[in-house]
Amino acid sequence: MKVLLDGNPLDIASDALEKDRILAEVRRACAAKGRVMQSLVVDGVPLEEEAFLVLEGGTVAEIATTPLRDLIRSSLDEAMAYLPRLIKGFGSIADHLEADDKNRGLSMLTDALEGVGWIVKVLANTHALLGAGSDQDLPLFLGQLQQKLEGLAGALEGSRFFEVAFQIREELLPVLEALTPRVEALRALAEGDAN
């Protein structure tokens, strides 16, 4: 299989034709250039990595990359835009639970918790990628957020919906609101390091 990395042929040893070895070589080449894989197209068909690994055949794999810093900035920009909506959503969840509209509140809570998971993943990954210059207290802060979520889970398991609403307003929302300056600081650091 011919492999093109950003339009240029990638020289891969002839014994490295297994798909997992091809991806390993691509990752190595990307890492050496401070880039990450953005898309993978085989014979004109876009594929996810998992599909590529089980693909039988294929003649040309075209891989596009993007600078790691651009990916970090983009992720943090999305987090900055999403966080206010997430905070507002948790306020609405508490309103629904207090108004005895628990079905709507619980449905919204499921989506909001997925959003928290995404924000945490973005911050943890960004912190790891930016290294020593980033917020050294962030792992502890994310641990506190985890504790608040565990407390919320305990109240949910007991079907104590007014307590859930209280915990959202008094414990979870202040922690989420405190994330905003941390996201902004990481974004400023990512921007500064790129210049």
C-alpha positions, 0 to 999 in steps of 0.5 A: 500500500502506498502511503501519502502523508500530507501529499508526500510519499512516506517511506515505509519498510516493505515488511511494515505493510500491516495496517497497525505498523503503517499507523505506527510509522505515521504516528512516529513521522507526525510526532517528529514534526509536532503534528497529529493525524487529522484524516485518513482516506484509503482509495478515496474513502474516508476511514476511522483508524479502527476501520483502517486496521481491519481493512482488507486491501487498499492501494493508496492511503492518504493521511492529512495532518494538522499542527498539534498547537492548532488542535490544542487551540481549536479544542480549547476554543470549543471548550470556552464556547461550550462551558457557559452552555453547560453551566446554564444547562445544569441550572436548568436541570436543577430547576426541573428537579425542583419543579418535580419534572424529574424525567426531563431533568434526568434526561438533561442530566445524562447529556450534561454529564457527558459534556462534563466528561468531554470538558475534563478530557479536553483539559486533561489532554491539553494539560498533558500536552502543554507540559510544565508551563500549564496549570499545575493545580489542574489535576487536583481541581479535576479531582475535586470535580470528580468528588462533586460528581460522585456526591451527585451520583450518591444522591441520584441513586437514592432518588433524592432529587431535591438534594441533587438540585441543591448539590448542582447549585451549591457544589457543582456549579461553582466548580464548573464556573471556576473552570472558565479562567482555567480554560482561558489560561490554557488557551493563552498559554497555547497561543503564547507557545505557538508564537 
